[in-house]
């Protein structure tokens, strides 16, 4: 039975890094605010203490200090953008490392009679791609192939991974198939409620694909949505 201690430590590390990143960004924003507004406030205090001498300062300098203070509003989006770019580069470098397990797919059991908040980990598998969306289908349910159905994860880099739930529970290598079709991160997925073999996936590049899991993970239909207009290409009747 897999141990959940490593997974919990990994989650704690991720939260710790997120808190440190938030603290650094907050300090940067406060520092930029102080740099932009301190000269103007010094000039204002000078006026309060000794207006006659403050009037002797060149008006162009006074106006320049005020305009410099107003640039603080322009600096905040730059700070946010710099930190987001660093975060995305860090994620890409982690995912690009060969053999590096950047994510863990875990299955937990819920015991409503247990008063604690801990969930029991019953199955897990590491993956080089972090999943943004995970769905569980009844495909091949109660059959010898996949008695517990299949689990599909939509990951960064346009990757879609299919796992056997039974093998995941038994501690075996559960990865059944993997495809890279989308241009961006896969953010949304769902199975057809009437045909469990059909899977719809959506990515950040305004793409929608429909997959047939019983036909070697083949794309049945693909669409691009741009500016609320739908353009279709290579559409076949399902």
Buried (B, 14 or more C-beta within 10 A) or exposed (E): EBEBEEBEEBEEEEEEEEEEBEEEBEEBBEEBBEBBBEBBEEBBEBBEEEEEEBEEEEEEEBEEBBEBBEEBEEBEEEBEEEBEEEEEEEBEEBBEEEEEEBBBBBBBEEEEEEEEEEBEBBBBBBBBBBBBBBBBBEBBBEEEEBEBBBBBBBBBBBBBBBBBBBBBBEEEEBBBBBBEBBEBBBBBBBBEEEEBBBBBBBBBEBBBBBBBBEEEBEBBBBBEBEEEEEEEEEEEEE
